[in-house]
């Protein structure tokens, strides 16, 4: 536990960025009607279960055209 408390100041910004990115991607998945690759259900699973890389993959590959 002492080691965790030692690294917490360095890890906290990364954790907050990850949570924020995942929430932003999840809201976008739920509101967006068009997708280039996959379906809404698949992207929800990817965004939630594949930490840090899931939301990035969604914004790079899965996000469809804005309309």
RODO-2510 file (C-alpha; in nm, 4 decimals, decimal comma):
residues 67
     n   res          X          Y          Z
     1     x     0,0000     0,0000     0,0000
     2     x     0,2894     0,2313     0,0740
     3     x     0,4244     0,1846    -0,2789
     4     x     0,0857     0,2748    -0,4264
     5     x     0,0714     0,5937    -0,2233
     6     x     0,4211     0,6795    -0,3450
     7     x     0,3202     0,6524    -0,7126
     8     x    -0,0312     0,7933    -0,6774
     9     x     0,0609     1,1547    -0,7674
    10     x     0,2065     1,0325    -1,0977
    11     x    -0,0766     0,7881    -1,1703
    12     x    -0,3709     1,0126    -1,0834
    13     x    -0,3521     1,2325    -1,3966
    14     x    -0,3298     0,9224    -1,6170
    15     x    -0,6289     0,7664    -1,4431
    16     x    -0,8333     1,0848    -1,4841
    17     x    -0,7418     1,1109    -1,8534
    18     x    -0,8400     0,7464    -1,9086
    19     x    -1,1761     0,7831    -1,7344
    20     x    -1,2527     1,1083    -1,9146
    21     x    -1,1600     0,9651    -2,2537
    22     x    -1,3661     0,6508    -2,1928
    23     x    -1,6710     0,8520    -2,0834
    24     x    -1,6412     1,0879    -2,3806
    25     x    -1,6131     0,7919    -2,6208
    26     x    -1,9040     0,6084    -2,4562
    27     x    -2,1314     0,9125    -2,4809
    28     x    -2,0330     0,9527    -2,8457
    29     x    -2,1069     0,5836    -2,9182
    30     x    -2,4496     0,6113    -2,7590
    31     x    -2,5448     0,9302    -2,9457
    32     x    -2,3871     0,8674    -3,2866
    33     x    -2,6155     0,7107    -3,5527
    34     x    -2,3581     0,6115    -3,8220
    35     x    -2,0535     0,3828    -3,7986
    36     x    -1,7853     0,2872    -4,0512
    37     x    -1,6735    -0,0361    -3,8826
    38     x    -1,8795    -0,2543    -3,6504
    39     x    -2,1964    -0,1886    -3,4594
    40     x    -2,2874     0,0189    -3,1575
    41     x    -2,2795    -0,2825    -2,9234
    42     x    -1,9323    -0,3873    -3,0311
    43     x    -1,7952    -0,0352    -2,9819
    44     x    -1,9508    -0,0099    -2,6350
    45     x    -1,7713    -0,3297    -2,5322
    46     x    -1,4414    -0,2129    -2,6841
    47     x    -1,4588     0,1304    -2,5188
    48     x    -1,5406    -0,0143    -2,1756
    49     x    -1,3245    -0,3278    -2,1660
    50     x    -1,0120    -0,2284    -2,3608
    51     x    -0,8699     0,0337    -2,1284
    52     x    -0,7014     0,3396    -2,2793
    53     x    -0,6638     0,1866    -2,6276
    54     x    -1,0378     0,1145    -2,6692
    55     x    -1,1528     0,4780    -2,6747
    56     x    -0,8587     0,5760    -2,8953
    57     x    -0,9395     0,2932    -3,1386
    58     x    -1,3015     0,4086    -3,1485
    59     x    -1,2113     0,7661    -3,2391
    60     x    -0,9571     0,6532    -3,5018
    61     x    -1,1426     0,3627    -3,6668
    62     x    -1,5043     0,3355    -3,5556
    63     x    -1,6382     0,6849    -3,5608
    64     x    -1,8554     0,7449    -3,8645
    65     x    -1,9260     1,0638    -4,0497
    66     x    -2,0863     1,3456    -3,8530
    67     x    -2,4357     1,4244    -3,9793
***
